[in-house]
Amino acid sequence: MYSKEEALRIKKEFWTAFAEAYPRKWLLYDTKIKDVTFKFFIDNKKAQVLLDIEPKDEEKRKIYFEKIESLKTILLEDYLPEAILERNYYLETGKVISRIWIEKLDVNLNNRSYWPAIFDFFNETMEQFERFFYEYEEYIKDLEINT
């Protein structure tokens, strides 16, 4: 077990090393859609690239998720075959969001030997996720319901 300070130091070193290995600006919070964000996640069991859809307005969350869900075949076939789409994802806090994610299991933040594989996973996966988002951005952003 690491002390809290040691764990924070390792995490900081990890993110610094990732930024040095892949020095580019990621989309992340800059989707231009309020409360729709891309995220990286790493712990001692898994690495994930996430798209969280969490507007306070439940109807907006539903519409954004359904728009991406309507593109599921394209997302899976052309961009991210391992993507998982979950309309009602429960955070530890109990908050319900919609989440689309890809994960790599059996990795460990505290073991530096895993870092290159995690960095590659983050880079390749987020790059594909961003390509998908940019390709369908106008459709996803448009809250008009086409019936």
Order of alpha helices (4+ residues) and beta strands (2+ residues): alpha-beta-beta-alpha-beta-beta-alpha
